Amino acid sequence: MNSNVLIAYFSRAGENYRNGKLVTLTVGNTEIAARKIAAMTGADLFKIDPLHQYSKNYRVCTEEAKQELQSNARPGLKQYLDSIDSFNTIILAYPNWWNTMPMPVWTFLEHYDFSDKVILPLCTHEGSAMGRSLSDIRKLCPRAELKPGLAIRGGEVEQADKRIRDWLEDAGLI
């Protein structure tokens, strides 16, 4: 059990691109990956859940996300952890939206002090890998140690157990 590890994730169900076509997901790709990590590590899960829910319609959601990014928005979250002090490592899981993290992830990162914490980023995507999210995390958490990230195509997340396990082993978490 890794009680000093937190998996903080943002994920969106509904209409998503997967393997080049629109499909409706009951569980978002990133949440699937986060659950796999929790099962492998025993780490705590925390869902980064915005107050305003994004549209289930893919095209509408991408426009909402684009407007938030362009306005540098910090959407409020439904809940916050009292503290992250007891966690040494934060696995930060998110989809690639407009070449970076969704803005609720920015809200989460700015809400806490990540000094001397280890951040392991995991990004689901459909071809754009991690985009510029690593440099954005570095800017938001300059005193954290940013470890190598893992980018997984959303359409491959169900079959990504070995890649996730190898990444966690490289990070010394399993």
ABEGO torsion letter per residue (X at the ends): XBAABBBBBBBBBEBBBBGGBBBBBABBAAAAAAAAAAAAAGBBBBBBBBABBBBABAAAAAAAAAAAAAAGBBBBBABBBABAAABABBBBBBBBBGGBBBAAAAAAAAABBABGBBBBBBBBBAGAEAEAAAAAAAAABAABBBBBBBBBBAAAAAAAAAAAAAAAAAAGAX
